[in-house]
Amino acid sequence: MICFPNAKINLGLRVVSKRPDGYHNIETVFYPVPLCDALEIIPSETNETSFTQTGILVDGNPDDNLVMKALRLLEKDFDLPKIAIYLRKQIPFGAGLGGGSADAAFMLKLLNDFAGLGLSVEQLEKYAGRLGADCPFFIRNSPVFAEGIGDIFTPVEISLRGYYLVLVKPDIHVSTQEAYAGITPKQPSSRLTEIIRLPLSEWKTLMINDFEEGILARYPAIGDIKQELYDKGAVYASMSGSGSSVFGIFENNFRRPVGSSGFPQFIDDFFVSEL
């Protein structure tokens, strides 16, 4: 069986308060986008479970991969068959796109179908919540307003169908700790649930990612990419999550620049898709 875990972008992100446990309460809108990994499981030929990853290289012990953690989590409660797992990684990590969380959530859904576990959507969300705050989002995989530490979801009515997404990931890594270091939490004057109902042409001045101010000052190239997206006609552009990826939403299909002008000064490849 094979599935295609997709990325998400953050439409706005406000850091509203610091919690007693050291984490922060946020407000954001998670929106699924069609940049995907490929995840496949098949019966093992060696009677042992194996994990093979290709595509983007991810450092670290394979057992620490969220796909394997999802498997081990279900193994505690179910007698799962031995399988061979193949992950083709295409979603950049450390980019604010939720690629690892998507892989984990889709692994839970894949195992549920493959092994006939009969878990409900609500049960799958509970398992996903034990793997990461945003993992449950990818179980239903539809737009939500996220609160708390990004783990309290309310469905929202928003569709970007017919628009085009341009997603740029520079060779810059921004750690979560670094991103929060430049943040002063505060309550926003307008809630994202109100802003997303407005025309996209109004998002540019109203829909804010609180991480941008500090990160763009530290990494000007990220700000240059955002401005380049606007210069090329984006209706709205923003860093996703704590970065470092930047996305632009366009009304018309986007054509790759030719020659030395445009994005090649920042990055060799970028992702373009209809939403």
Sequence and secondary structure as in RCSB ss.txt:
>XXXX:A:sequence
MICFPNAKINLGLRVVSKRPDGYHNIETVFYPVPLCDALEIIPSETNETSFTQTGILVDGNPDDNLVMKALRLLE
KDFDLPKIAIYLRKQIPFGAGLGGGSADAAFMLKLLNDFAGLGLSVEQLEKYAGRLGADCPFFIRNSPVFAEGIG
DIFTPVEISLRGYYLVLVKPDIHVSTQEAYAGITPKQPSSRLTEIIRLPLSEWKTLMINDFEEGILARYPAIGDI
KQELYDKGAVYASMSGSGSSVFGIFENNFRRPVGSSGFPQFIDDFFVSEL
>XXXX:A:secstr
 EE  EEEEEEEEEEEEE TTS EEEEEEEEEEEEE EEEEEE SSSS EEEEEES   S GGGSHHHHHHHHHH
TTS    EEEEEEE S SSSSS HHHHHHHHHHHHHHHHTT    HHHHHHHHHTT TTTTHHHH S EEEETTT
TEEEE     TT EEEEE  S    HHHHHHT      SS HHHHTTS GGGHHHH  BTTHHHHHHH HHHHHH
HHHHHHTT SEEEE TTSS EEEEESS      TTSSGGGT S  EEEE 
